[in-house]
């Protein structure tokens, strides 16, 4: 469960609405301290990041087995031969 801590701020108002089976709660918090405001905003940002990380689908590991690389000899040089040019 996620919570938000605020000490010097006061709850100004709140409201709720339901639409299409989903409910939205709006909370208005008032503070005169800029640092308290920054702290609350940081907490909200962390909550949002956690929720986005939880929604992001994780890729399943590939089913390919990691085969060891084989050491192959270098390819032969492609030198063209034009016959004996010793005249």
Biopython code that builds the backbone (N, CA, C, O; Angstrom):
import numpy as np
from Bio.PDB.StructureBuilder import StructureBuilder

atoms = [
    (1, "UNK", "N", (0.841, -1.171, 0.000)),
    (1, "UNK", "CA", (0.000, 0.000, 0.000)),
    (1, "UNK", "C", (0.886, 1.234, 0.000)),
    (1, "UNK", "O", (1.886, 1.282, 0.716)),
    (2, "UNK", "N", (0.539, 2.199, -0.770)),
    (2, "UNK", "CA", (1.307, 3.423, -0.897)),
    (2, "UNK", "C", (0.725, 4.489, 0.020)),
    (2, "UNK", "O", (-0.491, 4.601, 0.178)),
    (3, "UNK", "N", (1.619, 5.272, 0.621)),
    (3, "UNK", "CA", (1.152, 6.365, 1.476)),
    (3, "UNK", "C", (1.978, 7.612, 1.203)),
    (3, "UNK", "O", (3.089, 7.536, 0.678)),
    (4, "UNK", "N", (1.422, 8.751, 1.564)),
    (4, "UNK", "CA", (2.082, 10.042, 1.408)),
    (4, "UNK", "C", (2.146, 10.685, 2.784)),
    (4, "UNK", "O", (1.145, 10.761, 3.497)),
    (5, "UNK", "N", (3.334, 11.147, 3.147)),
    (5, "UNK", "CA", (3.513, 11.791, 4.442)),
    (5, "UNK", "C", (3.636, 13.294, 4.239)),
    (5, "UNK", "O", (4.413, 13.747, 3.399)),
    (6, "UNK", "N", (2.873, 14.070, 5.004)),
    (6, "UNK", "CA", (3.033, 15.523, 5.017)),
    (6, "UNK", "C", (2.725, 16.015, 6.425)),
    (6, "UNK", "O", (1.726, 15.626, 7.030)),
    (7, "UNK", "N", (3.605, 16.883, 6.937)),
    (7, "UNK", "CA", (3.445, 17.328, 8.327)),
    (7, "UNK", "C", (2.905, 18.757, 8.419)),
    (7, "UNK", "O", (1.941, 19.003, 9.145)),
    (8, "UNK", "N", (3.506, 19.691, 7.701)),
    (8, "UNK", "CA", (3.099, 21.094, 7.807)),
    (8, "UNK", "C", (2.002, 21.476, 6.824)),
    (8, "UNK", "O", (1.523, 22.610, 6.843)),
    (9, "UNK", "N", (1.608, 20.564, 5.985)),
    (9, "UNK", "CA", (0.566, 20.853, 5.003)),
    (9, "UNK", "C", (-0.799, 20.525, 5.599)),
    (9, "UNK", "O", (-0.911, 19.719, 6.523)),
    (10, "UNK", "N", (-1.822, 21.155, 5.062)),
    (10, "UNK", "CA", (-3.185, 20.903, 5.530)),
    (10, "UNK", "C", (-4.055, 20.441, 4.368)),
    (10, "UNK", "O", (-3.856, 20.841, 3.221)),
    (11, "UNK", "N", (-5.002, 19.608, 4.685)),
    (11, "UNK", "CA", (-5.952, 19.136, 3.691)),
    (11, "UNK", "C", (-6.964, 20.243, 3.433)),
    (11, "UNK", "O", (-7.716, 20.634, 4.325)),
    (12, "UNK", "N", (-6.973, 20.740, 2.204)),
    (12, "UNK", "CA", (-7.862, 21.859, 1.869)),
    (12, "UNK", "C", (-9.233, 21.352, 1.433)),
    (12, "UNK", "O", (-10.263, 21.834, 1.905)),
    (13, "UNK", "N", (-9.235, 20.377, 0.526)),
    (13, "UNK", "CA", (-10.508, 19.808, 0.076)),
    (13, "UNK", "C", (-10.263, 18.462, -0.581)),
    (13, "UNK", "O", (-9.133, 18.107, -0.915)),
    (14, "UNK", "N", (-11.345, 17.724, -0.759)),
    (14, "UNK", "CA", (-11.271, 16.473, -1.499)),
    (14, "UNK", "C", (-12.628, 16.205, -2.124)),
    (14, "UNK", "O", (-13.654, 16.689, -1.647)),
    (15, "UNK", "N", (-12.617, 15.424, -3.201)),
    (15, "UNK", "CA", (-13.863, 15.069, -3.876)),
    (15, "UNK", "C", (-13.681, 13.722, -4.555)),
    (15, "UNK", "O", (-12.559, 13.251, -4.742)),
    (16, "UNK", "N", (-14.785, 13.117, -4.917)),
    (16, "UNK", "CA", (-14.748, 11.822, -5.592)),
    (16, "UNK", "C", (-15.816, 11.790, -6.673)),
    (16, "UNK", "O", (-16.872, 12.411, -6.545)),
    (17, "UNK", "N", (-15.527, 11.063, -7.733)),
    (17, "UNK", "CA", (-16.482, 10.895, -8.825)),
    (17, "UNK", "C", (-16.297, 9.507, -9.414)),
    (17, "UNK", "O", (-15.188, 8.974, -9.444)),
    (18, "UNK", "N", (-17.389, 8.931, -9.879)),
    (18, "UNK", "CA", (-17.345, 7.615, -10.510)),
    (18, "UNK", "C", (-17.905, 7.741, -11.914)),
    (18, "UNK", "O", (-18.952, 8.348, -12.138)),
    (19, "UNK", "N", (-17.174, 7.146, -12.858)),
    (19, "UNK", "CA", (-17.612, 7.205, -14.248)),
    (19, "UNK", "C", (-17.179, 5.918, -14.937)),
    (19, "UNK", "O", (-15.994, 5.583, -14.956)),
    (20, "UNK", "N", (-18.118, 5.218, -15.487)),
    (20, "UNK", "CA", (-17.789, 4.011, -16.240)),
    (20, "UNK", "C", (-17.146, 2.922, -15.402)),
    (20, "UNK", "O", (-16.314, 2.171, -15.911)),
    (21, "UNK", "N", (-17.501, 2.819, -14.158)),
    (21, "UNK", "CA", (-16.939, 1.768, -13.310)),
    (21, "UNK", "C", (-15.629, 2.134, -12.646)),
    (21, "UNK", "O", (-15.122, 1.369, -11.825)),
    (22, "UNK", "N", (-15.069, 3.281, -12.980)),
    (22, "UNK", "CA", (-13.816, 3.721, -12.364)),
    (22, "UNK", "C", (-14.087, 4.932, -11.486)),
    (22, "UNK", "O", (-14.868, 5.813, -11.847)),
    (23, "UNK", "N", (-13.442, 4.965, -10.340)),
    (23, "UNK", "CA", (-13.608, 6.089, -9.415)),
    (23, "UNK", "C", (-12.353, 6.945, -9.400)),
    (23, "UNK", "O", (-11.235, 6.435, -9.475)),
    (24, "UNK", "N", (-12.551, 8.239, -9.302)),
    (24, "UNK", "CA", (-11.450, 9.193, -9.219)),
    (24, "UNK", "C", (-11.609, 9.999, -7.942)),
    (24, "UNK", "O", (-12.675, 10.550, -7.666)),
    (25, "UNK", "N", (-10.534, 10.061, -7.169)),
    (25, "UNK", "CA", (-10.524, 10.847, -5.940)),
    (25, "UNK", "C", (-9.541, 11.992, -6.137)),
    (25, "UNK", "O", (-8.385, 11.765, -6.493)),
    (26, "UNK", "N", (-9.991, 13.207, -5.911)),
    (26, "UNK", "CA", (-9.125, 14.383, -6.025)),
    (26, "UNK", "C", (-8.904, 14.938, -4.630)),
    (26, "UNK", "O", (-9.850, 15.159, -3.874)),
    (27, "UNK", "N", (-7.632, 15.162, -4.303)),
    (27, "UNK", "CA", (-7.250, 15.670, -2.988)),
    (27, "UNK", "C", (-6.473, 16.957, -3.192)),
    (27, "UNK", "O", (-5.545, 17.001, -3.999)),
    (28, "UNK", "N", (-6.838, 17.996, -2.473)),
    (28, "UNK", "CA", (-6.138, 19.277, -2.557)),
    (28, "UNK", "C", (-5.450, 19.528, -1.219)),
    (28, "UNK", "O", (-6.095, 19.571, -0.171)),
    (29, "UNK", "N", (-4.122, 19.692, -1.273)),
    (29, "UNK", "CA", (-3.306, 19.903, -0.075)),
    (29, "UNK", "C", (-2.697, 21.293, -0.158)),
    (29, "UNK", "O", (-2.237, 21.712, -1.220)),
    (30, "UNK", "N", (-2.694, 21.998, 0.945)),
    (30, "UNK", "CA", (-2.158, 23.361, 0.974)),
    (30, "UNK", "C", (-0.981, 23.430, 1.941)),
    (30, "UNK", "O", (-1.045, 22.910, 3.055)),
    (31, "UNK", "N", (0.100, 24.083, 1.495)),
    (31, "UNK", "CA", (1.262, 24.279, 2.351)),
    (31, "UNK", "C", (1.916, 25.610, 2.010)),
    (31, "UNK", "O", (1.855, 26.069, 0.869)),
    (32, "UNK", "N", (2.538, 26.222, 3.003)),
    (32, "UNK", "CA", (3.258, 27.476, 2.783)),
    (32, "UNK", "C", (4.758, 27.218, 2.666)),
    (32, "UNK", "O", (5.523, 28.115, 2.310)),
    (33, "UNK", "N", (5.169, 26.005, 2.964)),
    (33, "UNK", "CA", (6.587, 25.644, 2.957)),
    (33, "UNK", "C", (6.954, 25.023, 1.606)),
    (33, "UNK", "O", (6.400, 23.994, 1.219)),
    (34, "UNK", "N", (7.887, 25.652, 0.897)),
    (34, "UNK", "CA", (8.297, 25.141, -0.414)),
    (34, "UNK", "C", (8.955, 23.777, -0.312)),
    (34, "UNK", "O", (8.787, 22.939, -1.198)),
    (35, "UNK", "N", (9.705, 23.546, 0.761)),
    (35, "UNK", "CA", (10.383, 22.263, 0.936)),
    (35, "UNK", "C", (9.375, 21.143, 1.189)),
    (35, "UNK", "O", (9.550, 20.024, 0.706)),
    (36, "UNK", "N", (8.330, 21.445, 1.942)),
    (36, "UNK", "CA", (7.263, 20.463, 2.169)),
    (36, "UNK", "C", (6.564, 20.136, 0.851)),
    (36, "UNK", "O", (6.249, 18.977, 0.583)),
    (37, "UNK", "N", (6.323, 21.153, 0.034)),
    (37, "UNK", "CA", (5.706, 20.940, -1.268)),
    (37, "UNK", "C", (6.602, 20.055, -2.136)),
    (37, "UNK", "O", (6.122, 19.128, -2.788)),
    (38, "UNK", "N", (7.896, 20.341, -2.140)),
    (38, "UNK", "CA", (8.831, 19.537, -2.928)),
    (38, "UNK", "C", (8.851, 18.096, -2.439)),
    (38, "UNK", "O", (8.916, 17.168, -3.244)),
    (39, "UNK", "N", (8.795, 17.904, -1.132)),
    (39, "UNK", "CA", (8.785, 16.558, -0.568)),
    (39, "UNK", "C", (7.546, 15.784, -1.008)),
    (39, "UNK", "O", (7.643, 14.617, -1.388)),
    (40, "UNK", "N", (6.397, 16.421, -0.958)),
    (40, "UNK", "CA", (5.154, 15.765, -1.376)),
    (40, "UNK", "C", (5.204, 15.434, -2.864)),
    (40, "UNK", "O", (4.799, 14.346, -3.272)),
    (41, "UNK", "N", (5.696, 16.362, -3.671)),
    (41, "UNK", "CA", (5.792, 16.113, -5.114)),
    (41, "UNK", "C", (6.762, 14.979, -5.420)),
    (41, "UNK", "O", (6.508, 14.175, -6.317)),
    (42, "UNK", "N", (7.874, 14.905, -4.682)),
    (42, "UNK", "CA", (8.814, 13.795, -4.864)),
    (42, "UNK", "C", (8.163, 12.466, -4.513)),
    (42, "UNK", "O", (8.360, 11.473, -5.215)),
    (43, "UNK", "N", (7.393, 12.438, -3.438)),
    (43, "UNK", "CA", (6.700, 11.211, -3.056)),
    (43, "UNK", "C", (5.713, 10.784, -4.142)),
    (43, "UNK", "O", (5.618, 9.602, -4.473)),
    (44, "UNK", "N", (4.984, 11.748, -4.690)),
    (44, "UNK", "CA", (4.033, 11.442, -5.756)),
    (44, "UNK", "C", (4.748, 10.949, -7.014)),
    (44, "UNK", "O", (4.255, 10.058, -7.706)),
    (45, "UNK", "N", (5.898, 11.528, -7.303)),
    (45, "UNK", "CA", (6.686, 11.103, -8.458)),
    (45, "UNK", "C", (7.166, 9.665, -8.285)),
    (45, "UNK", "O", (7.141, 8.884, -9.237)),
    (46, "UNK", "N", (7.601, 9.312, -7.082)),
    (46, "UNK", "CA", (8.042, 7.940, -6.806)),
    (46, "UNK", "C", (6.883, 6.957, -6.945)),
    (46, "UNK", "O", (7.057, 5.860, -7.475)),
    (47, "UNK", "N", (5.713, 7.345, -6.474)),
    (47, "UNK", "CA", (4.537, 6.485, -6.593)),
    (47, "UNK", "C", (4.207, 6.253, -8.064)),
    (47, "UNK", "O", (3.923, 5.128, -8.475)),
    (48, "UNK", "N", (4.247, 7.323, -8.850)),
    (48, "UNK", "CA", (3.956, 7.206, -10.280)),
    (48, "UNK", "C", (4.970, 6.298, -10.971)),
    (48, "UNK", "O", (4.595, 5.481, -11.812)),
    (49, "UNK", "N", (6.251, 6.432, -10.624)),
    (49, "UNK", "CA", (7.291, 5.597, -11.229)),
    (49, "UNK", "C", (7.083, 4.126, -10.872)),
    (49, "UNK", "O", (7.250, 3.255, -11.725)),
    (50, "UNK", "N", (6.721, 3.842, -9.626)),
    (50, "UNK", "CA", (6.461, 2.463, -9.211)),
    (50, "UNK", "C", (5.278, 1.875, -9.973)),
    (50, "UNK", "O", (5.315, 0.713, -10.377)),
    (51, "UNK", "N", (4.241, 2.663, -10.168)),
    (51, "UNK", "CA", (3.066, 2.178, -10.884)),
    (51, "UNK", "C", (3.378, 1.925, -12.354)),
    (51, "UNK", "O", (2.898, 0.948, -12.928)),
    (52, "UNK", "N", (4.178, 2.795, -12.968)),
    (52, "UNK", "CA", (4.558, 2.589, -14.368)),
    (52, "UNK", "C", (5.421, 1.348, -14.513)),
    (52, "UNK", "O", (5.267, 0.593, -15.473)),
    (53, "UNK", "N", (6.333, 1.129, -13.561)),
    (53, "UNK", "CA", (7.199, -0.046, -13.617)),
    (53, "UNK", "C", (6.382, -1.326, -13.459)),
    (53, "UNK", "O", (6.692, -2.342, -14.082)),
    (54, "UNK", "N", (5.351, -1.280, -12.639)),
    (54, "UNK", "CA", (4.508, -2.457, -12.440)),
    (54, "UNK", "C", (3.676, -2.767, -13.681)),
    (54, "UNK", "O", (3.376, -3.932, -13.941)),
    (55, "UNK", "N", (3.299, -1.750, -14.451)),
    (55, "UNK", "CA", (2.480, -1.949, -15.646)),
    (55, "UNK", "C", (3.302, -2.387, -16.850)),
    (55, "UNK", "O", (2.773, -3.031, -17.756)),
    (56, "UNK", "N", (4.585, -2.048, -16.874)),
    (56, "UNK", "CA", (5.429, -2.358, -18.018)),
    (56, "UNK", "C", (5.618, -3.865, -18.119)),
    (56, "UNK", "O", (6.123, -4.486, -17.184)),
    (57, "UNK", "N", (5.222, -4.463, -19.240)),
    (57, "UNK", "CA", (5.402, -5.911, -19.373)),
    (57, "UNK", "C", (6.883, -6.251, -19.487)),
    (57, "UNK", "O", (7.649, -5.600, -20.197)),
    (58, "UNK", "N", (7.239, -7.266, -18.780)),
    (58, "UNK", "CA", (8.639, -7.701, -18.829)),
    (58, "UNK", "C", (8.798, -8.714, -19.944)),
    (58, "UNK", "O", (7.951, -9.588, -20.129)),
    (59, "UNK", "N", (9.874, -8.594, -20.676)),
    (59, "UNK", "CA", (10.126, -9.521, -21.766)),
    (59, "UNK", "C", (10.557, -10.862, -21.189)),
    (59, "UNK", "O", (11.354, -10.934, -20.253)),
    (60, "UNK", "N", (10.011, -11.911, -21.770)),
    (60, "UNK", "CA", (10.411, -13.248, -21.357)),
    (60, "UNK", "C", (11.802, -13.519, -21.913)),
    (60, "UNK", "O", (12.134, -13.058, -23.005)),
    (61, "UNK", "N", (12.606, -14.256, -21.180)),
    (61, "UNK", "CA", (13.937, -14.559, -21.703)),
    (61, "UNK", "C", (13.814, -15.379, -22.985)),
    (61, "UNK", "O", (12.914, -16.209, -23.121)),
    (62, "UNK", "N", (14.714, -15.140, -23.907)),
    (62, "UNK", "CA", (14.643, -15.840, -25.185)),
    (62, "UNK", "C", (14.867, -17.326, -24.958)),
    (62, "UNK", "O", (15.615, -17.736, -24.070)),
    (63, "UNK", "N", (14.206, -18.110, -25.773)),
    (63, "UNK", "CA", (14.288, -19.554, -25.621)),
    (63, "UNK", "C", (15.540, -20.123, -26.284)),
    (63, "UNK", "O", (15.862, -21.297, -26.104)),
    (64, "UNK", "N", (16.227, -19.311, -27.033)),
    (64, "UNK", "CA", (17.448, -19.782, -27.677)),
    (64, "UNK", "C", (18.494, -20.064, -26.615)),
    (64, "UNK", "O", (18.692, -19.283, -25.684)),
    (65, "UNK", "N", (19.151, -21.185, -26.774)),
    (65, "UNK", "CA", (20.223, -21.495, -25.835)),
    (65, "UNK", "C", (21.481, -20.791, -26.308)),
    (65, "UNK", "O", (21.738, -20.671, -27.506)),
    (66, "UNK", "N", (22.221, -20.352, -25.386)),
    (66, "UNK", "CA", (23.465, -19.666, -25.716)),
    (66, "UNK", "C", (24.528, -20.717, -26.041)),
    (66, "UNK", "O", (25.198, -21.235, -25.148)),
    (67, "UNK", "N", (24.669, -21.019, -27.315)),
    (67, "UNK", "CA", (25.671, -21.988, -27.746)),
    (67, "UNK", "C", (27.039, -21.316, -27.739)),
    (67, "UNK", "O", (27.163, -20.142, -28.088)),
    (68, "UNK", "N", (28.056, -22.061, -27.343)),
    (68, "UNK", "CA", (29.390, -21.455, -27.356)),
    (68, "UNK", "C", (29.820, -21.158, -28.793)),
    (68, "UNK", "O", (29.498, -21.908, -29.714)),
    (69, "UNK", "N", (30.535, -20.079, -28.969)),
    (69, "UNK", "CA", (31.024, -19.713, -30.294)),
    (69, "UNK", "C", (32.115, -20.688, -30.715)),
    (69, "UNK", "O", (32.998, -21.030, -29.928)),
    (70, "UNK", "N", (32.043, -21.124, -31.952)),
    (70, "UNK", "CA", (33.031, -22.062, -32.469)),
    (70, "UNK", "C", (34.168, -21.293, -33.123)),
    (70, "UNK", "O", (33.950, -20.287, -33.799)),
    (71, "UNK", "N", (35.379, -21.781, -32.910)),
    (71, "UNK", "CA", (36.541, -21.154, -33.534)),
    (71, "UNK", "C", (36.692, -21.734, -34.934)),
    (71, "UNK", "O", (37.024, -22.909, -35.090)),
    (72, "UNK", "N", (36.452, -20.927, -35.934)),
    (72, "UNK", "CA", (36.572, -21.367, -37.321)),
    (72, "UNK", "C", (37.833, -20.766, -37.928)),
    (72, "UNK", "O", (38.246, -19.668, -37.553)),
    (73, "UNK", "N", (38.452, -21.497, -38.878)),
    (73, "UNK", "CA", (39.638, -20.928, -39.520)),
    (73, "UNK", "C", (39.248, -19.733, -40.385)),
    (73, "UNK", "O", (38.101, -19.604, -40.814)),
    (74, "UNK", "N", (40.213, -18.876, -40.626)),
    (74, "UNK", "CA", (39.976, -17.711, -41.475)),
    (74, "UNK", "C", (39.662, -18.187, -42.890)),
    (74, "UNK", "O", (40.203, -19.206, -43.321)),
    (75, "UNK", "N", (38.808, -17.483, -43.620)),
    (75, "UNK", "CA", (38.495, -17.906, -44.987)),
    (75, "UNK", "C", (39.731, -17.780, -45.882)),
    (75, "UNK", "O", (40.613, -16.954, -45.644)),
    (76, "UNK", "N", (39.768, -18.626, -46.920)),
    (76, "UNK", "CA", (40.891, -18.598, -47.849)),
    (76, "UNK", "C", (40.878, -17.294, -48.629)),
    (76, "UNK", "O", (39.820, -16.734, -48.913)),
    (77, "UNK", "N", (42.077, -16.817, -48.973)),
    (77, "UNK", "CA", (42.178, -15.581, -49.743)),
    (77, "UNK", "C", (41.710, -15.836, -51.166)),
    (77, "UNK", "O", (42.018, -16.870, -51.758)),
    (78, "UNK", "N", (40.977, -14.904, -51.694)),
    (78, "UNK", "CA", (40.441, -15.026, -53.046)),
    (78, "UNK", "C", (41.409, -14.365, -54.026)),
    (78, "UNK", "O", (41.225, -13.206, -54.397)),
    (79, "UNK", "N", (42.439, -15.101, -54.442)),
    (79, "UNK", "CA", (43.436, -14.585, -55.390)),
    (79, "UNK", "C", (43.117, -15.184, -56.756)),
    (79, "UNK", "O", (43.052, -16.403, -56.914)),
    (80, "UNK", "N", (42.925, -14.328, -57.719)),
    (80, "UNK", "CA", (42.614, -14.841, -59.057)),
    (80, "UNK", "C", (43.914, -15.225, -59.766)),
    (80, "UNK", "O", (44.923, -14.532, -59.634)),
    (81, "UNK", "N", (43.889, -16.326, -60.513)),
    (81, "UNK", "CA", (45.056, -16.833, -61.235)),
    (81, "UNK", "C", (44.815, -16.642, -62.725)),
    (81, "UNK", "O", (43.809, -17.106, -63.262)),
    (82, "UNK", "N", (45.738, -15.960, -63.389)),
    (82, "UNK", "CA", (45.580, -15.674, -64.815)),
    (82, "UNK", "C", (46.520, -16.508, -65.673)),
    (82, "UNK", "O", (46.770, -16.134, -66.819)),
    (83, "UNK", "N", (47.024, -17.560, -65.202)),
    (83, "UNK", "CA", (47.910, -18.413, -65.983)),
    (83, "UNK", "C", (49.347, -17.909, -65.919)),
    (83, "UNK", "O", (49.647, -16.942, -65.219)),
    (84, "UNK", "N", (50.238, -18.581, -66.665)),
    (84, "UNK", "CA", (51.647, -18.197, -66.694)),
    (84, "UNK", "C", (51.834, -17.053, -67.671)),
    (84, "UNK", "O", (51.592, -17.215, -68.867)),
    (85, "UNK", "N", (52.260, -15.904, -67.182)),
    (85, "UNK", "CA", (52.509, -14.743, -68.026)),
    (85, "UNK", "C", (54.006, -14.563, -68.260)),
    (85, "UNK", "O", (54.456, -13.432, -68.442)),
    (86, "UNK", "N", (54.800, -15.654, -68.261)),
    (86, "UNK", "CA", (56.254, -15.563, -68.437)),
    (86, "UNK", "C", (56.600, -15.749, -69.902)),
    (86, "UNK", "O", (56.898, -16.884, -70.273)),
    (87, "UNK", "N", (56.591, -14.803, -70.722)),
    (87, "UNK", "CA", (56.957, -14.916, -72.140)),
    (87, "UNK", "C", (58.291, -14.341, -72.397)),
    (87, "UNK", "O", (58.758, -14.351, -73.536)),
]
sb = StructureBuilder()
sb.init_structure("model")
sb.init_model(0)
sb.init_chain("A")
sb.init_seg("    ")
for serial, (resi, resn, name, xyz) in enumerate(atoms, 1):
    if name == "N":
        sb.init_residue(resn, " ", resi, " ")
    sb.init_atom(name, np.array(xyz, "f"), 0.0, 1.0, " ", f" {name:<3s}", serial, name[0])
structure = sb.get_structure()
